[in-house]
Amino acid sequence: MSLHEQYSDIPRGQVIATYDTYVEAQRAVDFLADEQFAVENVSIVGSDLKMVERVTGRLTRGRAAAAGAATGAWFGLFVGVLLSAFASKDNTNGLLLVVSALIYGAAFGGIFGFVSHALSGGKRDFTSRSKIVSSRYEIVVVWAKADTAREVLARLQSTA
C-alpha cells in the first residue's frame, strides 16, 4: 500500500473514545503511547467541522498600507540577502544592498497595500483570523487492537 493510499481516506476501525477537545484526545493517545500501545494503529478523527472566523479589527487604508509594507519588507530582505550572497566577493556593499532592498520592498509593498484596499470598493473592510474546528474528536483504533486500547484507556479514566 502506498503512502498516499494509507493516508488518503478516513481511518477504518472502532471508535474507542470521544472527546470535546483536541487536547483531550491528544492526551489519550499520549497515554496509550506511554503504556507501550502500538499507536500506529490509532487515529484522531475530528467530526462536525466548522470554519470559525474571528474578526480582529477594522481594515483602513493605513492598516492595509502598513501590512503591505511589512510583507514587502520581508520580501525585500529575502531578495537583498540572496543578491548579496551571490554578489562578487570583493563587493563590500553587501549590507547596503540588503538594507536598500528591504526599504524598496517596504515602499512598494506599502503602496500596493494602500492601492489594493482603495480599489476594493469597501468590500471586506475588516481583518480576521479563521480556522477549522471540530465539535468532537474520536479516537479510532484498528479492529484487532480496539479492545486492548479500550482497556488501556480505562486506566487513564481511573487516574483522572
Chimera marker file (.cmm) of the C-alpha trace (Angstrom):
<marker_set name="trace">
<marker id="1" x="0.000" y="0.000" z="0.000" r="1" g="1" b="0" radius="0.5"/>
<marker id="2" x="1.427" y="3.390" z="-0.973" r="1" g="1" b="0" radius="0.5"/>
<marker id="3" x="1.761" y="6.264" z="1.476" r="1" g="1" b="0" radius="0.5"/>
<marker id="4" x="-0.937" y="8.167" z="-0.423" r="1" g="1" b="0" radius="0.5"/>
<marker id="5" x="-3.382" y="5.256" z="-0.164" r="1" g="1" b="0" radius="0.5"/>
<marker id="6" x="-2.595" y="4.803" z="3.511" r="1" g="1" b="0" radius="0.5"/>
<marker id="7" x="-3.444" y="8.400" z="4.475" r="1" g="1" b="0" radius="0.5"/>
<marker id="8" x="-5.935" y="9.487" z="1.826" r="1" g="1" b="0" radius="0.5"/>
<marker id="9" x="-9.137" y="8.202" z="3.416" r="1" g="1" b="0" radius="0.5"/>
<marker id="10" x="-10.954" y="8.134" z="6.725" r="1" g="1" b="0" radius="0.5"/>
<marker id="11" x="-9.364" y="5.620" z="9.100" r="1" g="1" b="0" radius="0.5"/>
<marker id="12" x="-11.114" y="2.289" z="9.460" r="1" g="1" b="0" radius="0.5"/>
<marker id="13" x="-11.619" y="0.781" z="12.878" r="1" g="1" b="0" radius="0.5"/>
<marker id="14" x="-13.607" y="1.167" z="16.050" r="1" g="1" b="0" radius="0.5"/>
<marker id="15" x="-14.245" y="4.384" z="17.960" r="1" g="1" b="0" radius="0.5"/>
<marker id="16" x="-12.945" y="3.667" z="21.457" r="1" g="1" b="0" radius="0.5"/>
<marker id="17" x="-13.336" y="7.146" z="22.970" r="1" g="1" b="0" radius="0.5"/>
<marker id="18" x="-14.774" y="10.575" z="22.159" r="1" g="1" b="0" radius="0.5"/>
<marker id="19" x="-13.520" y="13.916" z="23.490" r="1" g="1" b="0" radius="0.5"/>
<marker id="20" x="-14.713" y="17.508" z="23.311" r="1" g="1" b="0" radius="0.5"/>
<marker id="21" x="-11.266" y="18.991" z="22.623" r="1" g="1" b="0" radius="0.5"/>
<marker id="22" x="-8.253" y="18.002" z="20.582" r="1" g="1" b="0" radius="0.5"/>
<marker id="23" x="-6.046" y="18.410" z="23.649" r="1" g="1" b="0" radius="0.5"/>
<marker id="24" x="-8.032" y="15.721" z="25.488" r="1" g="1" b="0" radius="0.5"/>
<marker id="25" x="-7.804" y="13.356" z="22.507" r="1" g="1" b="0" radius="0.5"/>
<marker id="26" x="-4.085" y="14.029" z="22.195" r="1" g="1" b="0" radius="0.5"/>
<marker id="27" x="-3.648" y="13.311" z="25.904" r="1" g="1" b="0" radius="0.5"/>
<marker id="28" x="-5.397" y="9.955" z="25.461" r="1" g="1" b="0" radius="0.5"/>
<marker id="29" x="-3.151" y="8.948" z="22.558" r="1" g="1" b="0" radius="0.5"/>
<marker id="30" x="-0.115" y="10.106" z="24.517" r="1" g="1" b="0" radius="0.5"/>
<marker id="31" x="-1.231" y="7.882" z="27.409" r="1" g="1" b="0" radius="0.5"/>
<marker id="32" x="-1.563" y="4.939" z="25.018" r="1" g="1" b="0" radius="0.5"/>
<marker id="33" x="1.997" y="5.589" z="23.813" r="1" g="1" b="0" radius="0.5"/>
<marker id="34" x="3.274" y="5.842" z="27.400" r="1" g="1" b="0" radius="0.5"/>
<marker id="35" x="1.658" y="2.461" z="28.120" r="1" g="1" b="0" radius="0.5"/>
<marker id="36" x="3.547" y="0.909" z="25.169" r="1" g="1" b="0" radius="0.5"/>
<marker id="37" x="0.420" y="0.531" z="22.998" r="1" g="1" b="0" radius="0.5"/>
<marker id="38" x="1.178" y="0.412" z="19.246" r="1" g="1" b="0" radius="0.5"/>
<marker id="39" x="-0.059" y="3.929" z="18.433" r="1" g="1" b="0" radius="0.5"/>
<marker id="40" x="0.479" y="3.450" z="14.696" r="1" g="1" b="0" radius="0.5"/>
<marker id="41" x="-2.913" y="1.693" z="14.901" r="1" g="1" b="0" radius="0.5"/>
<marker id="42" x="-4.598" y="4.831" z="16.291" r="1" g="1" b="0" radius="0.5"/>
<marker id="43" x="-6.127" y="7.866" z="14.597" r="1" g="1" b="0" radius="0.5"/>
<marker id="44" x="-7.700" y="11.054" z="15.939" r="1" g="1" b="0" radius="0.5"/>
<marker id="45" x="-10.707" y="11.993" z="13.821" r="1" g="1" b="0" radius="0.5"/>
<marker id="46" x="-12.361" y="15.403" z="14.146" r="1" g="1" b="0" radius="0.5"/>
<marker id="47" x="-16.088" y="15.399" z="13.407" r="1" g="1" b="0" radius="0.5"/>
<marker id="48" x="-18.671" y="18.101" z="12.725" r="1" g="1" b="0" radius="0.5"/>
<marker id="49" x="-16.135" y="20.501" z="11.277" r="1" g="1" b="0" radius="0.5"/>
<marker id="50" x="-16.846" y="24.223" z="11.283" r="1" g="1" b="0" radius="0.5"/>
<marker id="51" x="-14.928" y="27.142" z="9.900" r="1" g="1" b="0" radius="0.5"/>
<marker id="52" x="-14.709" y="29.862" z="12.565" r="1" g="1" b="0" radius="0.5"/>
<marker id="53" x="-13.620" y="33.342" z="11.558" r="1" g="1" b="0" radius="0.5"/>
<marker id="54" x="-12.794" y="35.751" z="14.372" r="1" g="1" b="0" radius="0.5"/>
<marker id="55" x="-12.928" y="39.416" z="13.374" r="1" g="1" b="0" radius="0.5"/>
<marker id="56" x="-9.875" y="41.148" z="14.816" r="1" g="1" b="0" radius="0.5"/>
<marker id="57" x="-10.448" y="44.722" z="13.734" r="1" g="1" b="0" radius="0.5"/>
<marker id="58" x="-11.329" y="47.264" z="11.113" r="1" g="1" b="0" radius="0.5"/>
<marker id="59" x="-9.180" y="47.458" z="7.988" r="1" g="1" b="0" radius="0.5"/>
<marker id="60" x="-8.353" y="51.023" z="6.994" r="1" g="1" b="0" radius="0.5"/>
<marker id="61" x="-6.185" y="52.184" z="4.121" r="1" g="1" b="0" radius="0.5"/>
<marker id="62" x="-3.444" y="52.979" z="6.625" r="1" g="1" b="0" radius="0.5"/>
<marker id="63" x="-3.543" y="49.464" z="8.099" r="1" g="1" b="0" radius="0.5"/>
<marker id="64" x="-3.606" y="47.966" z="4.599" r="1" g="1" b="0" radius="0.5"/>
<marker id="65" x="-0.559" y="50.048" z="3.680" r="1" g="1" b="0" radius="0.5"/>
<marker id="66" x="1.241" y="49.038" z="6.875" r="1" g="1" b="0" radius="0.5"/>
<marker id="67" x="0.520" y="45.351" z="6.284" r="1" g="1" b="0" radius="0.5"/>
<marker id="68" x="1.693" y="45.669" z="2.684" r="1" g="1" b="0" radius="0.5"/>
<marker id="69" x="4.851" y="47.448" z="3.833" r="1" g="1" b="0" radius="0.5"/>
<marker id="70" x="5.608" y="44.681" z="6.328" r="1" g="1" b="0" radius="0.5"/>
<marker id="71" x="5.139" y="41.987" z="3.709" r="1" g="1" b="0" radius="0.5"/>
<marker id="72" x="7.182" y="43.955" z="1.193" r="1" g="1" b="0" radius="0.5"/>
<marker id="73" x="9.964" y="44.480" z="3.731" r="1" g="1" b="0" radius="0.5"/>
<marker id="74" x="10.226" y="40.726" z="4.346" r="1" g="1" b="0" radius="0.5"/>
<marker id="75" x="10.341" y="40.065" z="0.607" r="1" g="1" b="0" radius="0.5"/>
<marker id="76" x="12.890" y="42.835" z="0.131" r="1" g="1" b="0" radius="0.5"/>
<marker id="77" x="15.041" y="41.414" z="2.913" r="1" g="1" b="0" radius="0.5"/>
<marker id="78" x="14.908" y="37.986" z="1.258" r="1" g="1" b="0" radius="0.5"/>
<marker id="79" x="15.881" y="39.385" z="-2.146" r="1" g="1" b="0" radius="0.5"/>
<marker id="80" x="18.619" y="41.542" z="-0.605" r="1" g="1" b="0" radius="0.5"/>
<marker id="81" x="20.173" y="38.597" z="1.223" r="1" g="1" b="0" radius="0.5"/>
<marker id="82" x="20.080" y="36.490" z="-1.947" r="1" g="1" b="0" radius="0.5"/>
<marker id="83" x="21.626" y="39.248" z="-4.048" r="1" g="1" b="0" radius="0.5"/>
<marker id="84" x="24.342" y="39.957" z="-1.508" r="1" g="1" b="0" radius="0.5"/>
<marker id="85" x="25.136" y="36.230" z="-1.213" r="1" g="1" b="0" radius="0.5"/>
<marker id="86" x="25.697" y="35.958" z="-4.945" r="1" g="1" b="0" radius="0.5"/>
<marker id="87" x="27.381" y="39.332" z="-5.369" r="1" g="1" b="0" radius="0.5"/>
<marker id="88" x="31.084" y="39.360" z="-6.198" r="1" g="1" b="0" radius="0.5"/>
<marker id="89" x="33.311" y="38.621" z="-3.214" r="1" g="1" b="0" radius="0.5"/>
<marker id="90" x="35.210" y="41.927" z="-3.485" r="1" g="1" b="0" radius="0.5"/>
<marker id="91" x="31.962" y="43.901" z="-3.145" r="1" g="1" b="0" radius="0.5"/>
<marker id="92" x="31.949" y="45.405" z="0.364" r="1" g="1" b="0" radius="0.5"/>
<marker id="93" x="28.475" y="46.906" z="-0.037" r="1" g="1" b="0" radius="0.5"/>
<marker id="94" x="26.556" y="43.727" z="0.839" r="1" g="1" b="0" radius="0.5"/>
<marker id="95" x="24.906" y="45.305" z="3.878" r="1" g="1" b="0" radius="0.5"/>
<marker id="96" x="23.926" y="48.370" z="1.846" r="1" g="1" b="0" radius="0.5"/>
<marker id="97" x="22.381" y="46.065" z="-0.758" r="1" g="1" b="0" radius="0.5"/>
<marker id="98" x="20.309" y="44.223" z="1.895" r="1" g="1" b="0" radius="0.5"/>
<marker id="99" x="19.117" y="47.445" z="3.561" r="1" g="1" b="0" radius="0.5"/>
<marker id="100" x="18.191" y="49.115" z="0.274" r="1" g="1" b="0" radius="0.5"/>
<marker id="101" x="16.274" y="46.025" z="-0.900" r="1" g="1" b="0" radius="0.5"/>
<marker id="102" x="14.396" y="45.999" z="2.412" r="1" g="1" b="0" radius="0.5"/>
<marker id="103" x="13.485" y="49.690" z="2.055" r="1" g="1" b="0" radius="0.5"/>
<marker id="104" x="12.386" y="49.325" z="-1.574" r="1" g="1" b="0" radius="0.5"/>
<marker id="105" x="10.350" y="46.233" z="-0.690" r="1" g="1" b="0" radius="0.5"/>
<marker id="106" x="8.619" y="48.066" z="2.169" r="1" g="1" b="0" radius="0.5"/>
<marker id="107" x="7.870" y="51.082" z="-0.023" r="1" g="1" b="0" radius="0.5"/>
<marker id="108" x="6.428" y="49.094" z="-2.907" r="1" g="1" b="0" radius="0.5"/>
<marker id="109" x="4.518" y="46.789" z="-0.539" r="1" g="1" b="0" radius="0.5"/>
<marker id="110" x="3.007" y="49.779" z="1.268" r="1" g="1" b="0" radius="0.5"/>
<marker id="111" x="1.932" y="51.391" z="-1.974" r="1" g="1" b="0" radius="0.5"/>
<marker id="112" x="0.478" y="48.120" z="-3.237" r="1" g="1" b="0" radius="0.5"/>
<marker id="113" x="-1.423" y="47.536" z="0.032" r="1" g="1" b="0" radius="0.5"/>
<marker id="114" x="-2.847" y="51.064" z="0.015" r="1" g="1" b="0" radius="0.5"/>
<marker id="115" x="-3.903" y="50.966" z="-3.655" r="1" g="1" b="0" radius="0.5"/>
<marker id="116" x="-5.351" y="47.450" z="-3.373" r="1" g="1" b="0" radius="0.5"/>
<marker id="117" x="-7.528" y="48.447" z="-0.438" r="1" g="1" b="0" radius="0.5"/>
<marker id="118" x="-8.583" y="51.686" z="-2.103" r="1" g="1" b="0" radius="0.5"/>
<marker id="119" x="-9.653" y="49.801" z="-5.234" r="1" g="1" b="0" radius="0.5"/>
<marker id="120" x="-11.597" y="47.154" z="-3.294" r="1" g="1" b="0" radius="0.5"/>
<marker id="121" x="-14.607" y="49.453" z="-3.083" r="1" g="1" b="0" radius="0.5"/>
<marker id="122" x="-15.163" y="48.961" z="0.638" r="1" g="1" b="0" radius="0.5"/>
<marker id="123" x="-15.508" y="45.191" z="0.430" r="1" g="1" b="0" radius="0.5"/>
<marker id="124" x="-14.033" y="43.279" z="3.336" r="1" g="1" b="0" radius="0.5"/>
<marker id="125" x="-13.144" y="46.299" z="5.482" r="1" g="1" b="0" radius="0.5"/>
<marker id="126" x="-12.069" y="44.134" z="8.400" r="1" g="1" b="0" radius="0.5"/>
<marker id="127" x="-9.236" y="41.872" z="9.424" r="1" g="1" b="0" radius="0.5"/>
<marker id="128" x="-9.811" y="38.388" z="10.737" r="1" g="1" b="0" radius="0.5"/>
<marker id="129" x="-8.326" y="35.016" z="11.527" r="1" g="1" b="0" radius="0.5"/>
<marker id="130" x="-10.017" y="31.810" z="10.533" r="1" g="1" b="0" radius="0.5"/>
<marker id="131" x="-9.525" y="28.202" z="11.454" r="1" g="1" b="0" radius="0.5"/>
<marker id="132" x="-11.272" y="24.887" z="11.160" r="1" g="1" b="0" radius="0.5"/>
<marker id="133" x="-12.564" y="23.492" z="14.456" r="1" g="1" b="0" radius="0.5"/>
<marker id="134" x="-14.298" y="20.264" z="15.338" r="1" g="1" b="0" radius="0.5"/>
<marker id="135" x="-17.197" y="19.666" z="17.700" r="1" g="1" b="0" radius="0.5"/>
<marker id="136" x="-15.760" y="16.351" z="18.860" r="1" g="1" b="0" radius="0.5"/>
<marker id="137" x="-12.661" y="14.210" z="18.461" r="1" g="1" b="0" radius="0.5"/>
<marker id="138" x="-12.856" y="10.449" z="18.224" r="1" g="1" b="0" radius="0.5"/>
<marker id="139" x="-10.053" y="8.002" z="18.920" r="1" g="1" b="0" radius="0.5"/>
<marker id="140" x="-10.279" y="5.327" z="16.225" r="1" g="1" b="0" radius="0.5"/>
<marker id="141" x="-8.280" y="2.108" z="16.581" r="1" g="1" b="0" radius="0.5"/>
<marker id="142" x="-7.986" y="-0.743" z="14.075" r="1" g="1" b="0" radius="0.5"/>
<marker id="143" x="-10.465" y="-3.507" z="14.860" r="1" g="1" b="0" radius="0.5"/>
<marker id="144" x="-7.900" y="-6.070" z="16.014" r="1" g="1" b="0" radius="0.5"/>
<marker id="145" x="-6.439" y="-3.742" z="18.670" r="1" g="1" b="0" radius="0.5"/>
<marker id="146" x="-9.563" y="-1.864" z="19.787" r="1" g="1" b="0" radius="0.5"/>
<marker id="147" x="-10.334" y="-3.947" z="22.892" r="1" g="1" b="0" radius="0.5"/>
<marker id="148" x="-6.765" y="-3.646" z="24.161" r="1" g="1" b="0" radius="0.5"/>
<marker id="149" x="-6.748" y="0.116" z="23.571" r="1" g="1" b="0" radius="0.5"/>
<marker id="150" x="-10.065" y="0.468" z="25.396" r="1" g="1" b="0" radius="0.5"/>
<marker id="151" x="-8.627" y="-1.421" z="28.407" r="1" g="1" b="0" radius="0.5"/>
<marker id="152" x="-5.538" y="0.810" z="28.467" r="1" g="1" b="0" radius="0.5"/>
<marker id="153" x="-7.622" y="3.984" z="28.248" r="1" g="1" b="0" radius="0.5"/>
<marker id="154" x="-9.799" y="2.756" z="31.127" r="1" g="1" b="0" radius="0.5"/>
<marker id="155" x="-6.696" y="3.170" z="33.314" r="1" g="1" b="0" radius="0.5"/>
<marker id="156" x="-6.422" y="6.804" z="32.209" r="1" g="1" b="0" radius="0.5"/>
<marker id="157" x="-10.053" y="7.414" z="33.164" r="1" g="1" b="0" radius="0.5"/>
<marker id="158" x="-9.474" y="5.916" z="36.617" r="1" g="1" b="0" radius="0.5"/>
<marker id="159" x="-6.450" y="8.179" z="37.282" r="1" g="1" b="0" radius="0.5"/>
<marker id="160" x="-8.275" y="11.347" z="36.205" r="1" g="1" b="0" radius="0.5"/>
<link id1="1" id2="2" r="1" g="1" b="0" radius="0.2"/>
<link id1="2" id2="3" r="1" g="1" b="0" radius="0.2"/>
<link id1="3" id2="4" r="1" g="1" b="0" radius="0.2"/>
<link id1="4" id2="5" r="1" g="1" b="0" radius="0.2"/>
<link id1="5" id2="6" r="1" g="1" b="0" radius="0.2"/>
<link id1="6" id2="7" r="1" g="1" b="0" radius="0.2"/>
<link id1="7" id2="8" r="1" g="1" b="0" radius="0.2"/>
<link id1="8" id2="9" r="1" g="1" b="0" radius="0.2"/>
<link id1="9" id2="10" r="1" g="1" b="0" radius="0.2"/>
<link id1="10" id2="11" r="1" g="1" b="0" radius="0.2"/>
<link id1="11" id2="12" r="1" g="1" b="0" radius="0.2"/>
<link id1="12" id2="13" r="1" g="1" b="0" radius="0.2"/>
<link id1="13" id2="14" r="1" g="1" b="0" radius="0.2"/>
<link id1="14" id2="15" r="1" g="1" b="0" radius="0.2"/>
<link id1="15" id2="16" r="1" g="1" b="0" radius="0.2"/>
<link id1="16" id2="17" r="1" g="1" b="0" radius="0.2"/>
<link id1="17" id2="18" r="1" g="1" b="0" radius="0.2"/>
<link id1="18" id2="19" r="1" g="1" b="0" radius="0.2"/>
<link id1="19" id2="20" r="1" g="1" b="0" radius="0.2"/>
<link id1="20" id2="21" r="1" g="1" b="0" radius="0.2"/>
<link id1="21" id2="22" r="1" g="1" b="0" radius="0.2"/>
<link id1="22" id2="23" r="1" g="1" b="0" radius="0.2"/>
<link id1="23" id2="24" r="1" g="1" b="0" radius="0.2"/>
<link id1="24" id2="25" r="1" g="1" b="0" radius="0.2"/>
<link id1="25" id2="26" r="1" g="1" b="0" radius="0.2"/>
<link id1="26" id2="27" r="1" g="1" b="0" radius="0.2"/>
<link id1="27" id2="28" r="1" g="1" b="0" radius="0.2"/>
<link id1="28" id2="29" r="1" g="1" b="0" radius="0.2"/>
<link id1="29" id2="30" r="1" g="1" b="0" radius="0.2"/>
<link id1="30" id2="31" r="1" g="1" b="0" radius="0.2"/>
<link id1="31" id2="32" r="1" g="1" b="0" radius="0.2"/>
<link id1="32" id2="33" r="1" g="1" b="0" radius="0.2"/>
<link id1="33" id2="34" r="1" g="1" b="0" radius="0.2"/>
<link id1="34" id2="35" r="1" g="1" b="0" radius="0.2"/>
<link id1="35" id2="36" r="1" g="1" b="0" radius="0.2"/>
<link id1="36" id2="37" r="1" g="1" b="0" radius="0.2"/>
<link id1="37" id2="38" r="1" g="1" b="0" radius="0.2"/>
<link id1="38" id2="39" r="1" g="1" b="0" radius="0.2"/>
<link id1="39" id2="40" r="1" g="1" b="0" radius="0.2"/>
<link id1="40" id2="41" r="1" g="1" b="0" radius="0.2"/>
<link id1="41" id2="42" r="1" g="1" b="0" radius="0.2"/>
<link id1="42" id2="43" r="1" g="1" b="0" radius="0.2"/>
<link id1="43" id2="44" r="1" g="1" b="0" radius="0.2"/>
<link id1="44" id2="45" r="1" g="1" b="0" radius="0.2"/>
<link id1="45" id2="46" r="1" g="1" b="0" radius="0.2"/>
<link id1="46" id2="47" r="1" g="1" b="0" radius="0.2"/>
<link id1="47" id2="48" r="1" g="1" b="0" radius="0.2"/>
<link id1="48" id2="49" r="1" g="1" b="0" radius="0.2"/>
<link id1="49" id2="50" r="1" g="1" b="0" radius="0.2"/>
<link id1="50" id2="51" r="1" g="1" b="0" radius="0.2"/>
<link id1="51" id2="52" r="1" g="1" b="0" radius="0.2"/>
<link id1="52" id2="53" r="1" g="1" b="0" radius="0.2"/>
<link id1="53" id2="54" r="1" g="1" b="0" radius="0.2"/>
<link id1="54" id2="55" r="1" g="1" b="0" radius="0.2"/>
<link id1="55" id2="56" r="1" g="1" b="0" radius="0.2"/>
<link id1="56" id2="57" r="1" g="1" b="0" radius="0.2"/>
<link id1="57" id2="58" r="1" g="1" b="0" radius="0.2"/>
<link id1="58" id2="59" r="1" g="1" b="0" radius="0.2"/>
<link id1="59" id2="60" r="1" g="1" b="0" radius="0.2"/>
<link id1="60" id2="61" r="1" g="1" b="0" radius="0.2"/>
<link id1="61" id2="62" r="1" g="1" b="0" radius="0.2"/>
<link id1="62" id2="63" r="1" g="1" b="0" radius="0.2"/>
<link id1="63" id2="64" r="1" g="1" b="0" radius="0.2"/>
<link id1="64" id2="65" r="1" g="1" b="0" radius="0.2"/>
<link id1="65" id2="66" r="1" g="1" b="0" radius="0.2"/>
<link id1="66" id2="67" r="1" g="1" b="0" radius="0.2"/>
<link id1="67" id2="68" r="1" g="1" b="0" radius="0.2"/>
<link id1="68" id2="69" r="1" g="1" b="0" radius="0.2"/>
<link id1="69" id2="70" r="1" g="1" b="0" radius="0.2"/>
<link id1="70" id2="71" r="1" g="1" b="0" radius="0.2"/>
<link id1="71" id2="72" r="1" g="1" b="0" radius="0.2"/>
<link id1="72" id2="73" r="1" g="1" b="0" radius="0.2"/>
<link id1="73" id2="74" r="1" g="1" b="0" radius="0.2"/>
<link id1="74" id2="75" r="1" g="1" b="0" radius="0.2"/>
<link id1="75" id2="76" r="1" g="1" b="0" radius="0.2"/>
<link id1="76" id2="77" r="1" g="1" b="0" radius="0.2"/>
<link id1="77" id2="78" r="1" g="1" b="0" radius="0.2"/>
<link id1="78" id2="79" r="1" g="1" b="0" radius="0.2"/>
<link id1="79" id2="80" r="1" g="1" b="0" radius="0.2"/>
<link id1="80" id2="81" r="1" g="1" b="0" radius="0.2"/>
<link id1="81" id2="82" r="1" g="1" b="0" radius="0.2"/>
<link id1="82" id2="83" r="1" g="1" b="0" radius="0.2"/>
<link id1="83" id2="84" r="1" g="1" b="0" radius="0.2"/>
<link id1="84" id2="85" r="1" g="1" b="0" radius="0.2"/>
<link id1="85" id2="86" r="1" g="1" b="0" radius="0.2"/>
<link id1="86" id2="87" r="1" g="1" b="0" radius="0.2"/>
<link id1="87" id2="88" r="1" g="1" b="0" radius="0.2"/>
<link id1="88" id2="89" r="1" g="1" b="0" radius="0.2"/>
<link id1="89" id2="90" r="1" g="1" b="0" radius="0.2"/>
<link id1="90" id2="91" r="1" g="1" b="0" radius="0.2"/>
<link id1="91" id2="92" r="1" g="1" b="0" radius="0.2"/>
<link id1="92" id2="93" r="1" g="1" b="0" radius="0.2"/>
<link id1="93" id2="94" r="1" g="1" b="0" radius="0.2"/>
<link id1="94" id2="95" r="1" g="1" b="0" radius="0.2"/>
<link id1="95" id2="96" r="1" g="1" b="0" radius="0.2"/>
<link id1="96" id2="97" r="1" g="1" b="0" radius="0.2"/>
<link id1="97" id2="98" r="1" g="1" b="0" radius="0.2"/>
<link id1="98" id2="99" r="1" g="1" b="0" radius="0.2"/>
<link id1="99" id2="100" r="1" g="1" b="0" radius="0.2"/>
<link id1="100" id2="101" r="1" g="1" b="0" radius="0.2"/>
<link id1="101" id2="102" r="1" g="1" b="0" radius="0.2"/>
<link id1="102" id2="103" r="1" g="1" b="0" radius="0.2"/>
<link id1="103" id2="104" r="1" g="1" b="0" radius="0.2"/>
<link id1="104" id2="105" r="1" g="1" b="0" radius="0.2"/>
<link id1="105" id2="106" r="1" g="1" b="0" radius="0.2"/>
<link id1="106" id2="107" r="1" g="1" b="0" radius="0.2"/>
<link id1="107" id2="108" r="1" g="1" b="0" radius="0.2"/>
<link id1="108" id2="109" r="1" g="1" b="0" radius="0.2"/>
<link id1="109" id2="110" r="1" g="1" b="0" radius="0.2"/>
<link id1="110" id2="111" r="1" g="1" b="0" radius="0.2"/>
<link id1="111" id2="112" r="1" g="1" b="0" radius="0.2"/>
<link id1="112" id2="113" r="1" g="1" b="0" radius="0.2"/>
<link id1="113" id2="114" r="1" g="1" b="0" radius="0.2"/>
<link id1="114" id2="115" r="1" g="1" b="0" radius="0.2"/>
<link id1="115" id2="116" r="1" g="1" b="0" radius="0.2"/>
<link id1="116" id2="117" r="1" g="1" b="0" radius="0.2"/>
<link id1="117" id2="118" r="1" g="1" b="0" radius="0.2"/>
<link id1="118" id2="119" r="1" g="1" b="0" radius="0.2"/>
<link id1="119" id2="120" r="1" g="1" b="0" radius="0.2"/>
<link id1="120" id2="121" r="1" g="1" b="0" radius="0.2"/>
<link id1="121" id2="122" r="1" g="1" b="0" radius="0.2"/>
<link id1="122" id2="123" r="1" g="1" b="0" radius="0.2"/>
<link id1="123" id2="124" r="1" g="1" b="0" radius="0.2"/>
<link id1="124" id2="125" r="1" g="1" b="0" radius="0.2"/>
<link id1="125" id2="126" r="1" g="1" b="0" radius="0.2"/>
<link id1="126" id2="127" r="1" g="1" b="0" radius="0.2"/>
<link id1="127" id2="128" r="1" g="1" b="0" radius="0.2"/>
<link id1="128" id2="129" r="1" g="1" b="0" radius="0.2"/>
<link id1="129" id2="130" r="1" g="1" b="0" radius="0.2"/>
<link id1="130" id2="131" r="1" g="1" b="0" radius="0.2"/>
<link id1="131" id2="132" r="1" g="1" b="0" radius="0.2"/>
<link id1="132" id2="133" r="1" g="1" b="0" radius="0.2"/>
<link id1="133" id2="134" r="1" g="1" b="0" radius="0.2"/>
<link id1="134" id2="135" r="1" g="1" b="0" radius="0.2"/>
<link id1="135" id2="136" r="1" g="1" b="0" radius="0.2"/>
<link id1="136" id2="137" r="1" g="1" b="0" radius="0.2"/>
<link id1="137" id2="138" r="1" g="1" b="0" radius="0.2"/>
<link id1="138" id2="139" r="1" g="1" b="0" radius="0.2"/>
<link id1="139" id2="140" r="1" g="1" b="0" radius="0.2"/>
<link id1="140" id2="141" r="1" g="1" b="0" radius="0.2"/>
<link id1="141" id2="142" r="1" g="1" b="0" radius="0.2"/>
<link id1="142" id2="143" r="1" g="1" b="0" radius="0.2"/>
<link id1="143" id2="144" r="1" g="1" b="0" radius="0.2"/>
<link id1="144" id2="145" r="1" g="1" b="0" radius="0.2"/>
<link id1="145" id2="146" r="1" g="1" b="0" radius="0.2"/>
<link id1="146" id2="147" r="1" g="1" b="0" radius="0.2"/>
<link id1="147" id2="148" r="1" g="1" b="0" radius="0.2"/>
<link id1="148" id2="149" r="1" g="1" b="0" radius="0.2"/>
<link id1="149" id2="150" r="1" g="1" b="0" radius="0.2"/>
<link id1="150" id2="151" r="1" g="1" b="0" radius="0.2"/>
<link id1="151" id2="152" r="1" g="1" b="0" radius="0.2"/>
<link id1="152" id2="153" r="1" g="1" b="0" radius="0.2"/>
<link id1="153" id2="154" r="1" g="1" b="0" radius="0.2"/>
<link id1="154" id2="155" r="1" g="1" b="0" radius="0.2"/>
<link id1="155" id2="156" r="1" g="1" b="0" radius="0.2"/>
<link id1="156" id2="157" r="1" g="1" b="0" radius="0.2"/>
<link id1="157" id2="158" r="1" g="1" b="0" radius="0.2"/>
<link id1="158" id2="159" r="1" g="1" b="0" radius="0.2"/>
<link id1="159" id2="160" r="1" g="1" b="0" radius="0.2"/>
</marker_set>
